Amino acid sequence: MTERARYWSALVKACEESGLSQAAFCRERGVQAGTFAWWKRQLRRAQGDGAARRGRRAKGRERFVEVRLAETCSMPAYEVFLARGRSIRVSGQFDLQTLSRLIAAVESC
């Protein structure tokens, strides 16, 4: 590890131990937030813990998130069929604007 990488590694560790948000820590130390975030990603990649890869979809793979309702709903349900064989099921009382945003979000993936 280079001297520069050791410096940033110590800074990232200090941030994690400080209890401050990353933005507050950077302000307090006079560090550019973008530079800090870049080094943090690079160090995570070098450590191979996968933290930098979270949120990235592997090419050719779909990611699914299971959502469970706290209570069963006795209202009629609707199913919206989307591109690439995906679908969304919602209750009869689901808000139309929220459904529109949900469809847009799913279709953008």
FIKOLZA-1660 file (N, C-alpha, C; in steps of 0.1 Angstrom, whole numbers, plus 5000, padded with zeros to 4 digits):
% residues 109
   i   px   py   pz ch aa at
   1 5009 4988 5000  A  M  N
   1 5000 5000 5000  A  M CA
   1 5009 5012 5000  A  M  C
   2 5006 5022 4992  A  T  N
   2 5014 5034 4991  A  T CA
   2 5011 5043 5003  A  T  C
   3 5020 5052 5005  A  E  N
   3 5019 5062 5016  A  E CA
   3 5006 5069 5015  A  E  C
   4 5002 5073 5003  A  R  N
   4 4990 5081 5001  A  R CA
   4 4978 5072 5005  A  R  C
   5 4978 5060 5000  A  A  N
   5 4967 5050 5004  A  A CA
   5 4966 5048 5019  A  A  C
   6 4978 5047 5025  A  R  N
   6 4977 5045 5040  A  R CA
   6 4971 5058 5047  A  R  C
   7 4975 5069 5042  A  Y  N
   7 4969 5082 5047  A  Y CA
   7 4954 5082 5046  A  Y  C
   8 4949 5079 5034  A  W  N
   8 4934 5079 5032  A  W CA
   8 4927 5067 5039  A  W  C
   9 4934 5056 5041  A  S  N
   9 4929 5045 5048  A  S CA
   9 4927 5049 5063  A  S  C
  10 4937 5056 5069  A  A  N
  10 4935 5061 5082  A  A CA
  10 4924 5071 5084  A  A  C
  11 4923 5080 5073  A  L  N
  11 4912 5090 5074  A  L CA
  11 4898 5083 5073  A  L  C
  12 4897 5073 5065  A  V  N
  12 4884 5066 5063  A  V CA
  12 4881 5059 5077  A  V  C
  13 4891 5053 5083  A  K  N
  13 4888 5046 5096  A  K CA
  13 4885 5057 5106  A  K  C
  14 4891 5068 5107  A  A  N
  14 4888 5079 5116  A  A CA
  14 4874 5083 5114  A  A  C
  15 4870 5085 5102  A  C  N
  15 4856 5089 5099  A  C CA
  15 4846 5079 5104  A  C  C
  16 4848 5066 5102  A  E  N
  16 4839 5055 5107  A  E CA
  16 4838 5055 5122  A  E  C
  17 4850 5058 5129  A  E  N
  17 4850 5058 5143  A  E CA
  17 4845 5071 5149  A  E  C
  18 4844 5081 5141  A  S  N
  18 4840 5094 5147  A  S CA
  18 4825 5095 5151  A  S  C
  19 4817 5087 5144  A  G  N
  19 4802 5088 5146  A  G CA
  19 4796 5100 5139  A  G  C
  20 4804 5107 5131  A  L  N
  20 4799 5118 5123  A  L CA
  20 4795 5112 5109  A  L  C
  21 4786 5120 5103  A  S  N
  21 4783 5116 5089  A  S CA
  21 4796 5119 5080  A  S  C
  22 4796 5113 5069  A  Q  N
  22 4808 5115 5060  A  Q CA
  22 4810 5130 5057  A  Q  C
  23 4798 5136 5054  A  A  N
  23 4799 5150 5050  A  A CA
  23 4804 5159 5062  A  A  C
  24 4799 5156 5074  A  A  N
  24 4803 5164 5085  A  A CA
  24 4818 5162 5088  A  A  C
  25 4822 5149 5087  A  F  N
  25 4836 5146 5090  A  F CA
  25 4845 5154 5080  A  F  C
  26 4841 5154 5067  A  C  N
  26 4849 5160 5057  A  C CA
  26 4850 5175 5059  A  C  C
  27 4839 5181 5063  A  R  N
  27 4838 5196 5066  A  R CA
  27 4848 5199 5078  A  R  C
  28 4847 5190 5089  A  E  N
  28 4855 5192 5101  A  E CA
  28 4870 5191 5098  A  E  C
  29 4873 5182 5089  A  R  N
  29 4888 5180 5086  A  R CA
  29 4893 5188 5074  A  R  C
  30 4884 5195 5067  A  G  N
  30 4887 5203 5056  A  G CA
  30 4891 5195 5044  A  G  C
  31 4884 5183 5042  A  V  N
  31 4887 5174 5032  A  V CA
  31 4876 5175 5021  A  V  C
  32 4879 5174 5008  A  Q  N
  32 4869 5175 4998  A  Q CA
  32 4861 5162 4999  A  Q  C
  33 4848 5163 4999  A  A  N
  33 4839 5151 5001  A  A CA
  33 4840 5142 4989  A  A  C
  34 4842 5147 4977  A  G  N
  34 4843 5139 4965  A  G CA
  34 4856 5131 4965  A  G  C
  35 4866 5137 4969  A  T  N
  35 4879 5130 4970  A  T CA
  35 4879 5119 4981  A  T  C
  36 4873 5122 4992  A  F  N
  36 4871 5113 5003  A  F CA
  36 4863 5100 4998  A  F  C
  37 4852 5103 4992  A  A  N
  37 4844 5092 4987  A  A CA
  37 4851 5083 4976  A  A  C
  38 4859 5090 4968  A  W  N
  38 4866 5082 4958  A  W CA
  38 4876 5073 4964  A  W  C
  39 4884 5078 4974  A  W  N
  39 4894 5070 4981  A  W CA
  39 4887 5059 4989  A  W  C
  40 4876 5062 4995  A  K  N
  40 4869 5052 5002  A  K CA
  40 4865 5040 4993  A  K  C
  41 4860 5043 4981  A  R  N
  41 4856 5033 4972  A  R CA
  41 4868 5025 4967  A  R  C
  42 4879 5032 4964  A  Q  N
  42 4891 5025 4960  A  Q CA
  42 4897 5016 4970  A  Q  C
  43 4897 5020 4983  A  L  N
  43 4902 5012 4993  A  L CA
  43 4893 5000 4996  A  L  C
  44 4880 5002 4995  A  R  N
  44 4871 4990 4996  A  R CA
  44 4874 4980 4985  A  R  C
  45 4875 4985 4973  A  R  N
  45 4878 4976 4962  A  R CA
  45 4891 4968 4964  A  R  C
  46 4901 4975 4969  A  A  N
  46 4914 4969 4971  A  A CA
  46 4913 4958 4982  A  A  C
  47 4904 4961 4992  A  Q  N
  47 4903 4951 5003  A  Q CA
  47 4894 4939 4998  A  Q  C
  48 4887 4941 4987  A  G  N
  48 4880 4930 4982  A  G CA
  48 4867 4926 4990  A  G  C
  49 4862 4936 4998  A  D  N
  49 4850 4932 5006  A  D CA
  49 4837 4934 4999  A  D  C
  50 4838 4939 4986  A  G  N
  50 4826 4940 4978  A  G CA
  50 4817 4952 4982  A  G  C
  51 4821 4960 4991  A  A  N
  51 4813 4972 4995  A  A CA
  51 4811 4981 4983  A  A  C
  52 4821 4982 4975  A  A  N
  52 4820 4992 4964  A  A CA
  52 4812 4986 4953  A  A  C
  53 4810 4973 4953  A  R  N
  53 4802 4967 4942  A  R CA
  53 4787 4966 4946  A  R  C
  54 4783 4968 4958  A  R  N
  54 4769 4968 4962  A  R CA
  54 4762 4978 4954  A  R  C
  55 4750 4975 4950  A  G  N
  55 4742 4984 4942  A  G CA
  55 4745 4984 4927  A  G  C
  56 4755 4977 4923  A  R  N
  56 4758 4976 4909  A  R CA
  56 4752 4962 4905  A  R  C
  57 4745 4963 4894  A  R  N
  57 4739 4950 4889  A  R CA
  57 4750 4943 4880  A  R  C
  58 4752 4931 4883  A  A  N
  58 4761 4923 4874  A  A CA
  58 4755 4922 4860  A  A  C
  59 4763 4924 4850  A  K  N
  59 4758 4924 4836  A  K CA
  59 4751 4911 4833  A  K  C
  60 4739 4912 4828  A  G  N
  60 4731 4900 4824  A  G CA
  60 4723 4894 4835  A  G  C
  61 4724 4900 4847  A  R  N
  61 4716 4895 4859  A  R CA
  61 4706 4905 4863  A  R  C
  62 4695 4899 4868  A  E  N
  62 4684 4908 4873  A  E CA
  62 4685 4907 4888  A  E  C
  63 4682 4918 4895  A  R  N
  63 4682 4918 4910  A  R CA
  63 4667 4919 4914  A  R  C
  64 4663 4911 4923  A  F  N
  64 4650 4912 4928  A  F CA
  64 4650 4915 4943  A  F  C
  65 4640 4923 4947  A  V  N
  65 4638 4926 4962  A  V CA
  65 4625 4921 4966  A  V  C
  66 4624 4912 4975  A  E  N
  66 4611 4907 4980  A  E CA
  66 4606 4917 4990  A  E  C
  67 4593 4920 4988  A  V  N
  67 4586 4930 4997  A  V CA
  67 4575 4922 5003  A  V  C
  68 4574 4922 5016  A  R  N
  68 4563 4915 5024  A  R CA
  68 4555 4926 5031  A  R  C
  69 4542 4924 5030  A  L  N
  69 4533 4933 5037  A  L CA
  69 4531 4928 5052  A  L  C
  70 4530 4938 5061  A  A  N
  70 4528 4935 5075  A  A CA
  70 4515 4927 5077  A  A  C
  71 4505 4932 5070  A  E  N
  71 4492 4925 5071  A  E CA
  71 4487 4921 5058  A  E  C
  72 4479 4911 5057  A  T  N
  72 4473 4907 5044  A  T CA
  72 4462 4916 5041  A  T  C
  73 4461 4918 5028  A  C  N
  73 4451 4928 5023  A  C CA
  73 4439 4921 5017  A  C  C
  74 4427 4924 5021  A  S  N
  74 4416 4918 5016  A  S CA
  74 4410 4925 5004  A  S  C
  75 4416 4936 5000  A  M  N
  75 4411 4944 4989  A  M CA
  75 4415 4937 4976  A  M  C
  76 4408 4939 4965  A  P  N
  76 4412 4933 4952  A  P CA
  76 4426 4938 4948  A  P  C
  77 4433 4929 4941  A  A  N
  77 4447 4933 4937  A  A CA
  77 4447 4934 4922  A  A  C
  78 4457 4942 4918  A  Y  N
  78 4459 4944 4903  A  Y CA
  78 4474 4939 4900  A  Y  C
  79 4476 4934 4888  A  E  N
  79 4489 4931 4884  A  E CA
  79 4492 4938 4871  A  E  C
  80 4503 4945 4871  A  V  N
  80 4508 4953 4860  A  V CA
  80 4519 4945 4853  A  V  C
  81 4518 4942 4841  A  F  N
  81 4528 4934 4834  A  F CA
  81 4537 4944 4826  A  F  C
  82 4550 4943 4829  A  L  N
  82 4560 4952 4823  A  L CA
  82 4569 4945 4813  A  L  C
  83 4578 4953 4807  A  A  N
  83 4587 4948 4798  A  A CA
  83 4596 4937 4804  A  A  C
  84 4602 4929 4796  A  R  N
  84 4612 4919 4800  A  R CA
  84 4606 4909 4810  A  R  C
  85 4593 4907 4809  A  G  N
  85 4586 4896 4818  A  G CA
  85 4585 4900 4832  A  G  C
  86 4586 4913 4836  A  R  N
  86 4585 4917 4850  A  R CA
  86 4570 4921 4852  A  R  C
  87 4566 4920 4865  A  S  N
  87 4553 4925 4868  A  S CA
  87 4553 4931 4882  A  S  C
  88 4543 4939 4885  A  I  N
  88 4541 4945 4898  A  I CA
  88 4526 4942 4902  A  I  C
  89 4525 4937 4914  A  R  N
  89 4512 4934 4920  A  R CA
  89 4509 4945 4931  A  R  C
  90 4497 4951 4930  A  V  N
  90 4494 4961 4940  A  V CA
  90 4479 4959 4945  A  V  C
  91 4476 4964 4957  A  S  N
  91 4462 4963 4962  A  S CA
  91 4454 4973 4954  A  S  C
  92 4441 4972 4956  A  G  N
  92 4431 4980 4949  A  G CA
  92 4432 4995 4954  A  G  C
  93 4437 4997 4966  A  Q  N
  93 4438 5010 4971  A  Q CA
  93 4452 5017 4969  A  Q  C
  94 4460 5011 4961  A  F  N
  94 4473 5016 4959  A  F CA
  94 4472 5030 4952  A  F  C
  95 4480 5040 4956  A  D  N
  95 4480 5053 4951  A  D CA
  95 4485 5053 4937  A  D  C
  96 4478 5059 4927  A  L  N
  96 4481 5060 4913  A  L CA
  96 4494 5067 4911  A  L  C
  97 4497 5078 4917  A  Q  N
  97 4510 5085 4915  A  Q CA
  97 4522 5077 4920  A  Q  C
  98 4520 5070 4931  A  T  N
  98 4530 5061 4936  A  T CA
  98 4533 5050 4927  A  T  C
  99 4522 5044 4921  A  L  N
  99 4523 5033 4912  A  L CA
  99 4531 5038 4899  A  L  C
 100 4527 5050 4895  A  S  N
 100 4534 5055 4883  A  S CA
 100 4549 5057 4885  A  S  C
 101 4553 5062 4897  A  R  N
 101 4567 5063 4901  A  R CA
 101 4574 5049 4902  A  R  C
 102 4567 5040 4908  A  L  N
 102 4572 5026 4909  A  L CA
 102 4574 5020 4896  A  L  C
 103 4565 5021 4887  A  I  N
 103 4567 5016 4873  A  I CA
 103 4579 5022 4866  A  I  C
 104 4580 5035 4867  A  A  N
 104 4591 5042 4861  A  A CA
 104 4604 5038 4867  A  A  C
 105 4605 5036 4880  A  A  N
 105 4617 5031 4886  A  A CA
 105 4621 5017 4882  A  A  C
 106 4611 5008 4881  A  V  N
 106 4614 4994 4877  A  V CA
 106 4618 4994 4863  A  V  C
 107 4611 5001 4854  A  E  N
 107 4614 5001 4840  A  E CA
 107 4628 5007 4837  A  E  C
 108 4633 5016 4846  A  S  N
 108 4646 5022 4844  A  S CA
 108 4658 5012 4847  A  S  C
 109 4655 5001 4853  A  C  N
 109 4665 4992 4857  A  C CA
 109 4669 4983 4846  A  C  C
% end
